[in-house]
Amino acid sequence: MGYTEEQIANLVQPTRVHRNVYTDPEIFDLEMERIWAKSWIYIGHESQVSDKGSYLTLNYGKVPVVMVRDNDNAVHVLHNRCGHKGAKLVDRPCGKLPAFRCCYHGWRYRLDGKLLGVPHLKGYDGTDFDKDDPQYSMQKLRSESLRGFVFATMNDNAPDLRTWMGGAADVMDNLCDRAPEGEVEAAGGVLRYEHDCNWKMFIENLNDTMHPMIVHRSVVESALDYIKTLPEDSPRRDEAEIIPPFGASYEVFEETGITGFPYGHHYDGGKSSIHADYTLDPEYEAAMVKAYGKDRMHEILSFNTHNTLYYPSLTIKSAVQNIRVVRPIAYNKTIIETWSFRLKGAPDSMLKRTLLYSRLINSNGSMVGPDDLTAYFRMQAGLQSQATDWIEMHRNFGQDKDEGDRKVGKGTSDLDVRTQFSAWREYMTEAA
């Protein structure tokens, strides 16, 4: 339809959003240009390219990129494109190589992206072709790493990464501080699934605390029935601790609180969350006390959040060392990746628990994830109806507290969704 800037701005209002933000392919294309190209987008973790020459490929919005570690141990995020005819240089998800070589004409590139060699170079004699001209090299994206987590942006004017995260950076620090050695590393592979929905539906669901007791009721009831059959010393108790909190009451979720930040970030909890009461592994406790002392250990482990969103591409669960990454494909197709992390210096039992959580909650055969997938699919289908154009987000509107660098509300507030769409409107209406 060709939206004007005013029309785009009017799609988001203080307590409602227009259904077109989920159903219009034109809006999706504009989001890729105005949100995903201007924000900091999560690429991967440094541990995924731990050796010289190791790489990871992905799409940055619609743009193919590759994260690679060079021979000087520096990590780069490069456009996955040959400077000659534009062919993708690397087509595998991950691997290791000494240099990049184009499959078409054999142009070769160093691991930092600089053009290394052109076959039969004498054919360019007498022309103005200059092999050392930067335009022929693999182009770099601006990238930064925070505690090993690598982000990139196409926006030269974006603030530095920690400034962009604001107070939400505390959660990423907490995730790493839960490791006795202060570092984490990717472990256990990836769960990767295609969702038949708009990318925003997934991130809106993260801290929607009004749905768990409805959507996940049957699985919680089944889990509670199963727990009754277990002896007190059953090793299955770890599983039993994970499922029931998803059926917590409105009152419990309300007490957790929602905190929103500039640029669309937010988290549920802080002082409490549904992940706050897991049994503390004695071996892990001993390692943490040795590393930090009792007081600092308690400070680290008492900062419990449910989901933290770094808008628009990354969500983390620090208490269970999981992240989920958003990779949009189309207005109604989204890839969600779940990665797990090992706490360096922690016993293997902690990684085992992390992987158990991921399988139980995030896999396609899990006991919780398919409930949400069904809701996303039904929303995407239902929004094709023109019965009304608007979706409301009124809950606790006008009751959120402004604390300067953040807004704080009740855990059942729509503050999280309003925070996201405030950022959406700002990104989408900035001068292109």
Backbone torsions as a table, in degrees:
resi	resn	phi	psi	omega
1	MET	NA	-17.9	-179.7
2	GLY	73.7	77.0	-175.4
3	TYR	-70.9	138.9	167.6
4	THR	-82.0	164.6	178.1
5	GLU	-61.2	-37.8	178.7
6	GLU	-64.6	-41.6	179.3
7	GLN	-64.1	-40.0	177.3
8	ILE	-62.8	-45.3	-179.8
9	ALA	-60.2	-37.0	-177.0
10	ASN	-76.5	-8.1	176.5
11	LEU	-69.7	-22.4	179.1
12	VAL	-120.4	121.1	177.7
13	GLN	-122.6	167.0	-170.9
14	PRO	-51.9	-36.3	-175.8
15	THR	-125.4	14.7	179.7
16	ARG	-160.4	156.8	175.8
17	VAL	-131.3	151.1	-178.6
18	HIS	-80.7	143.8	-177.6
19	ARG	-62.5	-21.7	-179.2
20	ASN	-61.6	-22.2	179.9
21	VAL	-66.6	-15.8	178.4
22	TYR	-107.4	-21.0	-167.3
23	THR	-117.6	-6.6	-174.4
24	ASP	-103.5	116.8	178.4
25	PRO	-58.3	-31.1	178.8
26	GLU	-65.1	-41.0	176.6
27	ILE	-62.2	-42.5	178.1
28	PHE	-57.4	-46.4	179.7
29	ASP	-61.8	-39.3	177.4
30	LEU	-66.4	-36.5	177.1
31	GLU	-61.5	-41.0	178.9
32	MET	-62.3	-34.8	-179.4
33	GLU	-80.2	-37.6	-168.2
34	ARG	-105.7	-22.7	177.0
35	ILE	-105.4	-57.8	-173.8
36	TRP	-70.4	-27.7	177.9
37	ALA	-85.1	-16.8	-176.2
38	LYS	-105.8	-19.7	-178.0
39	SER	-89.8	173.8	168.7
40	TRP	-84.5	124.3	-176.6
41	ILE	-113.0	133.6	-179.4
42	TYR	-69.4	131.3	-179.6
43	ILE	-102.5	-56.6	-178.7
44	GLY	175.5	-176.4	-179.3
45	HIS	-104.6	143.4	-178.2
46	GLU	-54.7	-31.1	-179.6
47	SER	-67.1	-16.8	177.2
48	GLN	-78.1	-13.1	173.2
49	VAL	-128.4	61.0	-170.1
50	SER	-74.8	-25.4	-177.3
51	ASP	-107.7	155.1	174.6
52	LYS	-59.1	129.0	-179.0
53	GLY	90.5	-9.3	178.6
54	SER	-77.6	147.0	-173.9
55	TYR	-143.0	163.3	176.4
56	LEU	-139.6	129.4	178.8
57	THR	-107.1	151.9	179.2
58	LEU	-167.1	175.5	171.9
59	ASN	-104.4	129.8	171.4
60	TYR	-93.4	97.7	-168.2
61	GLY	62.5	-117.3	177.1
62	LYS	-98.3	0.0	-170.9
63	VAL	-97.5	123.4	176.9
64	PRO	-73.5	129.2	179.2
65	VAL	-133.8	165.6	177.2
66	VAL	-136.0	131.8	172.1
67	MET	-98.0	130.3	-172.5
68	VAL	-144.7	148.1	174.4
69	ARG	-102.8	126.2	-175.8
70	ASP	-88.3	-176.4	-176.2
71	ASN	-72.1	-11.9	174.4
72	ASP	-98.8	10.2	179.4
73	ASN	72.3	10.1	175.0
74	ALA	-81.3	144.4	179.0
75	VAL	-102.9	130.0	-178.7
76	HIS	-122.5	152.3	169.1
77	VAL	-116.5	117.2	-172.4
78	LEU	-121.6	148.3	168.8
79	HIS	-62.2	127.8	-178.8
80	ASN	-83.5	72.0	-172.4
81	ARG	-154.2	132.9	175.0
82	CYS	-70.9	139.6	179.5
83	GLY	-75.3	-0.1	-178.9
84	HIS	-94.3	-81.5	-179.2
85	LYS	-102.7	-1.6	174.6
86	GLY	90.7	8.0	-179.6
87	ALA	-65.4	146.3	172.1
88	LYS	-62.1	131.3	-177.5
89	LEU	-81.1	-35.3	-178.2
90	VAL	-126.4	129.4	-176.3
91	ASP	-114.8	-7.0	179.0
92	ARG	-89.7	152.6	-179.2
93	PRO	-61.5	-36.2	-179.3
94	CYS	-160.7	166.8	-179.8
95	GLY	165.4	-159.1	-178.4
96	LYS	-147.5	136.5	-179.7
97	LEU	-152.0	157.2	-179.4
98	PRO	-81.1	-24.4	179.4
99	ALA	-164.8	165.3	175.3
100	PHE	-88.9	138.0	177.3
101	ARG	-136.9	128.1	-179.0
102	CYS	-72.1	136.6	-178.9
103	CYS	-73.5	-12.8	-173.2
104	TYR	-92.8	-61.6	-177.8
105	HIS	-117.8	2.9	173.7
106	GLY	80.4	14.0	174.5
107	TRP	-60.3	139.4	-176.1
108	ARG	-118.2	146.5	-175.9
109	TYR	-133.9	143.9	172.5
110	ARG	-67.1	166.4	-179.0
111	LEU	-67.7	-17.1	174.7
112	ASP	-91.3	4.0	175.2
113	GLY	98.6	-13.5	-177.2
114	LYS	-68.3	136.3	178.2
115	LEU	-60.5	127.5	-175.3
116	LEU	-102.6	-40.8	-177.0
117	GLY	-160.6	148.3	177.8
118	VAL	-125.4	121.6	179.2
119	PRO	-60.1	143.0	176.8
120	HIS	51.3	52.5	-174.2
121	LEU	-61.1	-25.5	-176.9
122	LYS	-63.5	-16.8	176.4
123	GLY	-63.5	-16.4	178.6
124	TYR	-95.0	-0.2	178.5
125	ASP	-57.7	136.6	178.5
126	GLY	81.7	3.4	175.3
127	THR	-106.2	177.4	178.3
128	ASP	-93.9	14.4	177.5
129	PHE	-67.9	129.5	179.4
130	ASP	-123.4	109.4	-176.8
131	LYS	-58.4	-27.6	-177.6
132	ASP	-88.3	-0.6	176.4
133	ASP	-65.1	125.2	-176.3
134	PRO	-57.1	-23.3	-178.3
135	GLN	-63.2	-22.2	-178.4
136	TYR	-91.8	-5.7	176.1
137	SER	-83.8	168.0	170.5
138	MET	-68.2	130.0	-175.1
139	GLN	-82.1	137.1	-179.7
140	LYS	-88.7	143.7	167.2
141	LEU	-92.9	147.7	171.9
142	ARG	-63.9	126.0	-177.4
143	SER	-138.3	153.1	175.4
144	GLU	-143.6	152.6	178.6
145	SER	-118.3	134.7	175.0
146	LEU	-123.4	113.3	-179.0
147	ARG	55.0	31.1	178.9
148	GLY	95.3	-9.4	179.9
149	PHE	-91.6	120.3	-171.9
150	VAL	-99.3	127.3	175.6
151	PHE	-120.0	156.6	176.2
152	ALA	-139.3	158.0	177.2
153	THR	-146.4	152.3	172.8
154	MET	-97.2	5.3	-176.0
155	ASN	-101.1	106.9	179.7
156	ASP	-66.2	-19.4	-177.4
157	ASN	-96.9	1.4	178.7
158	ALA	-65.6	145.7	175.8
159	PRO	-65.4	167.6	176.9
160	ASP	-61.9	161.9	-169.7
161	LEU	-60.9	-47.6	-178.2
162	ARG	-66.3	-37.1	175.9
163	THR	-62.6	-43.1	178.8
164	TRP	-61.2	-40.2	178.4
165	MET	-69.0	-33.2	-178.1
166	GLY	61.1	-142.9	-178.8
167	GLY	-64.2	-19.5	178.5
168	ALA	-67.6	-17.3	176.9
169	ALA	-62.2	-22.0	179.2
170	ASP	-57.9	-33.4	-177.8
171	VAL	-72.0	-40.1	176.5
172	MET	-65.7	-39.9	174.8
173	ASP	-60.7	-41.1	-179.7
174	ASN	-64.3	-40.2	177.5
175	LEU	-56.6	-46.4	-177.9
176	CYS	-74.4	-35.8	178.9
177	ASP	-66.5	-20.8	175.9
178	ARG	-68.6	-11.9	173.9
179	ALA	-86.7	130.0	177.6
180	PRO	-54.5	-29.9	178.0
181	GLU	-93.1	0.3	176.7
182	GLY	77.4	12.9	-179.8
183	GLU	-138.6	152.4	174.3
184	VAL	-123.2	162.6	175.5
185	GLU	-142.5	144.8	178.5
186	ALA	-62.4	138.9	-178.4
187	ALA	-155.7	149.6	173.8
188	GLY	88.4	6.6	178.0
189	GLY	76.5	-163.7	-173.7
190	VAL	-130.9	143.9	166.9
191	LEU	-101.9	120.8	-174.7
192	ARG	-130.3	120.6	-177.2
193	TYR	-137.1	148.0	176.3
194	GLU	-91.5	128.0	179.1
195	HIS	-104.9	132.8	178.8
196	ASP	-85.5	66.2	-178.1
197	CYS	-161.8	165.5	173.3
198	ASN	-67.1	145.1	-175.6
199	TRP	-59.1	-29.6	-176.2
200	LYS	-72.0	-25.6	179.9
201	MET	-63.0	-39.6	179.1
202	PHE	-63.8	-49.0	-175.5
203	ILE	-73.2	-25.0	174.6
204	GLU	-70.1	-28.6	-178.2
205	ASN	-75.9	-21.0	-171.5
206	LEU	-54.1	-51.0	-177.8
207	ASN	-114.1	24.8	169.6
208	ASP	-79.0	100.2	-175.8
209	THR	-93.6	8.0	177.0
210	MET	-91.6	-6.8	-176.6
211	HIS	-102.3	-27.4	-171.1
212	PRO	-56.8	-43.7	-177.2
213	MET	-70.0	-13.9	175.5
214	ILE	-96.7	-56.9	-173.1
215	VAL	-68.6	-37.5	-173.7
216	HIS	-103.6	13.9	-174.6
217	ARG	-58.5	-46.5	-174.0
218	SER	-65.0	-41.1	-178.8
219	VAL	-70.0	-35.7	177.3
220	VAL	-64.6	-44.5	178.7
221	GLU	-62.0	-40.2	178.0
222	SER	-64.9	-40.6	179.4
223	ALA	-64.2	-41.8	179.3
224	LEU	-64.5	-39.3	176.5
225	ASP	-63.1	-38.9	179.6
226	TYR	-66.7	-41.1	-179.3
227	ILE	-58.6	-36.1	-179.4
228	LYS	-61.5	-22.7	-178.5
229	THR	-88.4	-7.6	-174.0
230	LEU	-90.2	136.0	171.0
231	PRO	-68.0	158.4	-174.9
232	GLU	-59.3	-30.9	-177.2
233	ASP	-97.1	16.7	-177.6
234	SER	-68.1	134.8	175.3
235	PRO	-66.6	-12.7	177.9
236	ARG	-74.6	-2.9	-179.7
237	ARG	-62.5	-28.5	176.6
238	ASP	-59.2	-43.0	176.9
239	GLU	-64.8	-41.1	-176.8
240	ALA	-62.9	-26.9	179.8
241	GLU	-78.2	-20.1	-172.7
242	ILE	-83.6	-43.4	-170.8
243	ILE	-77.1	-51.4	-172.2
244	PRO	-53.9	-36.0	180.0
245	PRO	-58.1	-22.2	178.2
246	PHE	-68.5	-10.3	175.5
247	GLY	-105.9	20.0	180.0
248	ALA	-59.8	157.7	-175.6
249	SER	-76.3	166.2	174.2
250	TYR	-56.8	-39.5	-177.4
251	GLU	-64.5	-40.9	178.2
252	VAL	-62.6	-48.2	-179.8
253	PHE	-65.7	-34.6	179.5
254	GLU	-61.4	-36.8	-178.4
255	GLU	-71.7	-21.9	-178.6
256	THR	-67.5	-33.9	179.2
257	GLY	81.7	155.2	175.0
258	ILE	-124.0	134.7	178.1
259	THR	-122.4	124.9	-179.9
260	GLY	-112.7	146.8	-176.9
261	PHE	-127.6	165.5	172.4
262	PRO	-57.5	160.6	179.3
263	TYR	69.2	11.6	172.9
264	GLY	92.8	-0.3	-177.1
265	HIS	-76.8	154.9	175.2
266	HIS	-167.1	161.1	170.7
267	TYR	-143.8	154.8	173.6
268	ASP	-98.7	135.2	177.3
269	GLY	93.7	-151.1	-175.6
270	GLY	134.1	-64.7	174.8
271	LYS	-85.3	-29.5	179.9
272	SER	-148.8	158.5	175.3
273	SER	-161.7	173.7	178.0
274	ILE	-73.3	-6.2	177.0
275	HIS	-101.9	10.6	-168.8
276	ALA	-82.7	-17.9	-169.1
277	ASP	-112.6	23.0	175.9
278	TYR	-66.7	147.0	177.7
279	THR	-60.6	132.9	-178.6
280	LEU	-83.0	120.5	179.4
281	ASP	-64.1	122.6	-176.3
282	PRO	-58.9	-39.8	180.0
283	GLU	-66.8	-39.3	177.1
284	TYR	-66.0	-43.5	178.7
285	GLU	-58.2	-43.6	-180.0
286	ALA	-62.8	-40.8	179.3
287	ALA	-66.0	-38.7	179.4
288	MET	-69.3	-41.0	177.9
289	VAL	-62.3	-42.8	178.8
290	LYS	-62.0	-38.6	-176.6
291	ALA	-78.5	-38.8	-169.5
292	TYR	-120.9	-19.1	-168.0
293	GLY	87.0	159.6	-174.2
294	LYS	-63.9	-44.1	-175.2
295	ASP	-63.3	-47.4	-178.9
296	ARG	-67.9	-36.4	176.7
297	MET	-59.4	-47.2	179.9
298	HIS	-63.7	-35.8	177.4
299	GLU	-63.4	-44.2	179.5
300	ILE	-64.5	-49.5	-172.8
301	LEU	-77.9	-14.1	179.0
302	SER	-88.4	-10.4	176.1
303	PHE	-87.5	90.5	-173.2
304	ASN	-112.3	119.3	173.9
305	THR	-115.6	156.8	178.2
306	HIS	-84.5	-78.2	173.9
307	ASN	-121.2	140.7	171.9
308	THR	-119.2	129.3	178.5
309	LEU	-106.8	124.4	165.9
310	TYR	-100.7	95.1	-170.0
311	TYR	-63.9	132.8	5.7
312	PRO	-106.4	4.4	-161.0
313	SER	-116.3	-13.1	-171.9
314	LEU	-134.1	134.5	171.1
315	THR	-127.3	139.2	-179.3
316	ILE	-129.3	149.7	171.5
317	LYS	-118.3	95.4	-174.2
318	SER	-66.2	-34.9	-175.8
319	ALA	-66.9	-24.9	-179.7
320	VAL	-120.4	8.2	173.3
321	GLN	56.9	42.6	174.0
322	ASN	-115.3	145.9	166.6
323	ILE	-127.0	153.3	171.2
324	ARG	-127.2	133.7	-172.7
325	VAL	-114.8	135.3	-177.7
326	VAL	-97.6	124.2	177.0
327	ARG	-125.6	93.5	-179.0
328	PRO	-67.2	142.9	176.9
329	ILE	-113.6	-48.3	179.8
330	ALA	-150.6	178.4	-177.5
331	TYR	-61.5	-23.5	-178.0
332	ASN	-124.6	19.6	178.8
333	LYS	-139.2	130.5	-178.6
334	THR	-142.8	135.1	171.5
335	ILE	-93.9	130.8	173.2
336	ILE	-115.9	125.8	177.6
337	GLU	-108.6	135.3	174.4
338	THR	-113.9	122.4	178.2
339	TRP	-118.0	142.5	177.8
340	SER	-110.8	156.1	-175.9
341	PHE	-130.8	142.4	174.8
342	ARG	-90.1	133.7	173.9
343	LEU	-83.2	112.7	-178.4
344	LYS	-64.1	131.3	-179.1
345	GLY	90.3	-4.6	179.3
346	ALA	-94.7	155.3	177.4
347	PRO	-65.4	158.2	-178.7
348	ASP	-60.6	-23.2	-179.8
349	SER	-60.8	-28.6	179.4
350	MET	-70.4	-42.2	175.6
351	LEU	-65.6	-39.1	177.4
352	LYS	-57.1	-43.2	179.3
353	ARG	-65.9	-40.1	178.6
354	THR	-60.2	-47.0	-179.8
355	LEU	-67.6	-35.8	175.8
356	LEU	-61.4	-45.6	178.3
357	TYR	-58.9	-45.6	-177.2
358	SER	-61.3	-43.5	179.8
359	ARG	-66.8	-39.2	-177.0
360	LEU	-74.1	-30.5	-171.8
361	ILE	-107.9	-41.3	-167.0
362	ASN	-107.0	-13.0	-176.8
363	SER	-79.0	164.6	179.4
364	ASN	-70.3	-17.0	174.9
365	GLY	-103.9	18.7	-175.8
366	SER	-77.0	177.2	-178.7
367	MET	-96.2	-8.7	-176.1
368	VAL	-121.4	-49.6	-175.2
369	GLY	-51.0	-46.2	-179.3
370	PRO	-59.9	-27.5	174.9
371	ASP	-59.7	-47.1	-179.8
372	ASP	-67.1	-40.3	179.7
373	LEU	-58.6	-40.7	178.3
374	THR	-62.4	-42.1	178.8
375	ALA	-63.6	-43.4	179.2
376	TYR	-59.9	-48.0	-178.5
377	PHE	-59.4	-42.6	-177.8
378	ARG	-71.2	-33.5	175.3
379	MET	-66.8	-44.9	-179.6
380	GLN	-60.4	-39.9	178.7
381	ALA	-70.4	-43.8	-176.9
382	GLY	-65.6	-30.8	-178.3
383	LEU	-73.1	-5.7	171.7
384	GLN	-71.3	-21.2	176.4
385	SER	-68.3	139.8	178.0
386	GLN	-100.8	21.9	179.9
387	ALA	-56.8	-38.6	171.6
388	THR	-151.4	151.6	-177.3
389	ASP	-93.2	-5.9	-167.5
390	TRP	-118.8	145.7	175.4
391	ILE	-118.8	128.1	-171.9
392	GLU	-90.2	156.4	174.7
393	MET	-147.5	56.4	-174.4
394	HIS	-84.2	-23.1	-165.3
395	ARG	-54.3	121.5	-179.4
396	ASN	60.4	23.0	176.1
397	PHE	-61.0	135.4	-179.2
398	GLY	83.7	-2.8	-178.7
399	GLN	-108.1	-5.8	179.8
400	ASP	-70.2	143.5	-179.2
401	LYS	-95.7	128.4	176.9
402	ASP	-86.9	115.6	-179.6
403	GLU	-113.6	33.7	175.8
404	GLY	86.7	-82.8	-178.7
405	ASP	-89.1	3.6	-177.4
406	ARG	-160.6	162.6	171.0
407	LYS	-117.3	140.1	-175.7
408	VAL	-124.4	135.4	179.3
409	GLY	-141.9	178.1	175.8
410	LYS	-65.1	151.7	-176.4
411	GLY	-61.8	-21.1	178.5
412	THR	-96.9	8.4	-179.7
413	SER	-73.0	157.0	170.8
414	ASP	-85.6	18.2	179.8
415	LEU	-55.5	-38.9	-178.6
416	ASP	-61.8	-44.2	-179.2
417	VAL	-69.8	-41.8	177.7
418	ARG	-62.7	-36.4	177.0
419	THR	-62.4	-45.2	179.1
420	GLN	-62.1	-46.3	-175.9
421	PHE	-75.8	-23.0	170.9
422	SER	-63.3	-44.2	177.0
423	ALA	-67.3	-41.5	178.4
424	TRP	-55.1	-49.0	-177.8
425	ARG	-63.6	-40.1	-179.2
426	GLU	-66.7	-47.3	178.1
427	TYR	-61.5	-43.5	-172.5
428	MET	-74.0	-19.0	-177.3
429	THR	-109.0	0.5	172.7
430	GLU	-66.6	153.2	177.8
431	ALA	-57.6	127.8	-177.8
432	ALA	-64.0	NA	NA
